[in-house]
Amino acid sequence: MPQADNNKIFAISDLHLPGSKQKTMDLFGLNWEGHFDKIKSDWYSKVSENDIVLLPGDISWAMTLDEAMPDILSIGELPGNKVLLRGNHDYWWSSISRLREALPTKMFAVQNDAIKINDTIICGTRGWANTEGEESPSDKKIYEREIKRLMLSLENAKDIQKKEKVVAMMHYPPLDLEGNDSPFTELFEKFNVSAVVYGHLHGAAKYSAFNGVKNGVLYRLVSCDALNFCLSKIDI
C-alpha cells in the first residue's frame, strides 16, 4: 500500500455509471446531465495521488463484471487511491476475488474485511433498509446479515489497527431519517470508528439525511447529487 503523511480523504457515492448498455441518468433530472464529467472535473481539482477517495456503492448499472469494466477503468484513471463498496444496484459485483484481480492499480474493494491505506483503515458493509416495524422476513434476514458483515469488517480493522484512524463505508444509511441509533451505529461506537460515509438517498430523502456528529462519530451523506456532483472532504 502507498504510504504518505497527512493524506486527504474524500467520498462520493451513487455514480451510477452507464455500463455497456450506456444507461444515462438524465431522466432523473437536468442536474444529472453530464454528471460524470462534473465529478471528474472536481476530482482532478482536489485529489492528489496519495489521497483516498471512498465510493460507497451504486457504481455502475452493469449486470456483469465484464460490462462494468469500462466504468471501473474510467474511475481507475482518476488520481488517488479508490476504495469501492457494493451498493444495492451493483449487480455486477459477485465474486470478490475475481473483482480484486480485475481492479486496476490503486483501486481496492472492501467486503467483509478492512484495508489500510496510508494512516487510515477503511471498512464497511452495504447495509439494508431499516426494518423496524415491518413484517418482511426476507428484509429482516438481510438486515441481520449485514450487521454480521459489519462486525466482521470492524473486527478485521481492529486486528490491523495501531494508531490509525478508522473510517467506515455503508451504502444504506446507518441511521433512520430521525437520526436514531441502530445496531450499525452501536458497532461504530464500540469499535471507535471516526467517520462513516453513506449514500443511497436521492430526491427529497437526501434533505432529511443525518449529517453530523453523533456519540463521537461523524456521519456524512455522500450521494453525488446531494453533493452537487463534487467530492466531499472528510475531516477527521
N, C-alpha and C positions, 0 to 999 in steps of 0.2 A: 504494500500500500504506500502511496505517496506520503511524505511527511512534510509538514510546514507549520510554522508558528502563526497564531492569530488568523487562521483560515476563517473565511466568512461562510455562513450557512444561509442558503436561500431555499425557498419552497414554492412550488406551483403544481396544481393538480388538474385533472379532468381536461387534458389537452384534446382528447377525442380526435386524434389524427385519423385520416381517411382510410388507411389500409389500402389494399389493392383495388377495392371497389370504388375508390375516390368519393366516398361519402363525405359531404361537407356539412358544416354546422350552420350555414346561412339561414336555414329555415327556422332556427331558434331566435332570430333577431338580427337586425342590421349590425349590431355590435360584434357579431361573430364573423362578419365578412373579413377574410384575410387574417383570421385571428392568430395563426401560427407565425405569420410574418411579423405581427406586432410583438409576439412573445420573443421571437429570435432577436429582433432589434433591441429590445430591452435587455435580454440575456447578454448579448455581446457588450452592452454598455456597462454592465455591472459585474460580471463574473470573470475571475481570473482562473488560471489553470489549476491552482491548488485549492480553490474554493469547492464547496459542496452544494449541489442542488438536489433537493428531495422532491420526488414525483410520486405522491401517494394515490396512484390509481387512475383508472379510465384513461389509459394512454392511447389506445388505438381501437378503432371499430373493427379491425380484422378479426377473422374467425379462426385462423391458424397462425402458427409462428412464422411460417414462410410468408404469409400475407402481411404480417406485422413487421417483417424485417426492414422494408423501406422506411417505415416510421421510426423504428428503433435506430437505424443508421443515421437518420436525419437528426435525431436528438444526440446521438453519439458524436456528431461532428461539432457540437457546441462546446464551449470551454467548460472546464471544471470536472469534478467527479460527480457523476449522475447516479442516483440511487432510486431504484424502482420498487413499487409495491403494487400488488394486484388490486384492481377495482372490480366492481360488480359487472362491468361491461367488457372486461379484458378476457374474453372467451379464448383468445389465442394462447393464453398463459396456462399451460398444463404441466409438463414435466419441468421441474426447477433445474434439474441437471442439464437437460437439453437447452433450456433458455440460457443458463450461465455459459455454456460452451459457445453459444451463438453471439453473446454480447460483445460489442467492441471494447477496446481498451478504455479504461476509466469509466466503465458503466457496470453497475452492480445491482443485484436483486436480493431483497430480503424476504424470506419465507420460513417461519418457524425458527429463526436464528437471528443473529446480530452480526454486524460488521464494524470494524474500526477503520476510520479514515482520519488521518492527522490526529487531533486531540479529541475526537468525537466518536462515540459509539452510537450506531443507528440501529433501531429495532422496530418492531411493529407487527400489525396484522390488519387484515381488511376490515374486520368488524361486521356488524349487521344492524339492521333497524331495531330499535328498542321494542321489545315485545311485551312490555308491562301492560297487563290488562287485556292482552289479545289471546285468542284461543287456538292459534295455528301451531300444532305440534312441530311441524317442519321448521317454521321460523324459530321457535324456541330452541330446537335442536341445533340449528346453525349458529344461533347467538351463543349458546353454551360452548359449542366447539370453538368459536372464535375467542372466547375467554381463555380456553385452554391453550390455544395457539399463541395468544399474547403472553401467557405465563411462560411458555417455552422460550419465546424470543427474549423476554426480560431476564430469565434465568441464564440464558446464553450471554446476554450483555453483562450480567453481574460477574460471570466467570472470567471475562476478559477485561473487566474494568479495574483500573488502578486509580489514577487521578482524573481520568477522562470524564467529560460530561456526557450524559445520555439523552438522546433525542429520539422520540418515537413517532412513527407514522401510522395513521389509520386512514382508511378511505371513508367509512361511515363516521358520523360524529360520535365521539365518545360520551358526550353529554346530550341530554334532550334539549329541546328548544327553550326550556326554562332554566337551563344550566344546572339541573340536578345531578347528583352523583350517580355513578353506575359501577358495576363490577370492574369496568375498564379503568375508570378514574381511581378507584381504590388500589388497583395494581400499580398504576403510575406513581401514586404517592408512596406505596410500600417500597418500591424499588428506586425511589429518589430520582425519577425522571425530571429533567429540567424543562423540557418543552415537548408539546405534542402538536403535530400539524395534521390536518384532515381536509377532506374535500366533500364531494358527492352533492352538496346542496347548490341549487341553482334557482333562478327566478326569485319569487317573493321569499322563499325559505332562507335565502342567503342573508337577508336582513335580520332574521331572528337568531342567527347562529351565535354561539357564545365565543367571544374573543376577549381574552384577558387572562389574568392570573387567578387561579382557584386553588387554595390549600398549597400554595408554593409551586404550582405547576402552570406554565404558560401554555394556553391553548390558542391556536390560530387557524381559522378557516382560510384555505388557500386555493379554492376553486378558481380557475383562471378568470372567469367572468366576474367573480366577486372582487378580483384584484385589478380589474380593467386590463387584463392580459399583461400584467407586469409582475415580475418575481417579487415575492415578499422576503425581506431580510429578517432572519430570526436571530434576535439579540438575546443571548443568554450568558 
